Amino acid sequence: MKTYLSAALALALSCASVAHAQPQAAGQSDWPCRQVKVPSVAVAGVWTGPSLDGAKAWREESALADLVARVSARRTPIETAQKLVADFAAAAGDKRKERLTALFAGVYDTLEAERREVLSGLDRYGAKQKLLAERLREETQAMRAEQDKPTQDAQKIKDASEALQWDLRVFDERRHALSYVCETPALIEQRLGALARVIEAAID
């Protein structure tokens, strides 16, 4: 336990020192992930089909909006989404190109909004981690100062140690949880790209 706490404390204090001493690039200050923060996915980076100009009214048609939600949902397998797109294309007849372009516009808007929400949540998460790391640094300094006093208060040192251990545990658990969450923006981008290819294939 002591080894674990020492390692976690060293990590937390390192985070606090870096955050305090080295301002990061604009837009990255509270970013907690190793991956570079990319604020948005450009349409041109995933879509080579028709222009999306004029295809933004997909929300006004409930059936199309429902389909957008179904194929965009990450719980929907790509194979299932592909079948849904194929059925939609077949039903569109001679308006297939127009309808599929509107479908992708909806998919792009939906997944881009979801991705922005995840980025915002990660920024908030990172800000809380920085505050917690700073608190750990302050708690450690206070406990060491108490231990260095000629006349020690054993109960005060015990309480300070328990509080420090608790905050270290919270910090470390939150750090481990980030390993998955930090992958989420890339996963959303991958799904957007996969759906773009499916829809483009249905247009051709």
Helices and strands as residue ranges (DSSP letters): H 2-21, H 43-46, G 58-60, H 62-72, H 78-92, G 93-95, H 96-147, H 154-181, H 184-203
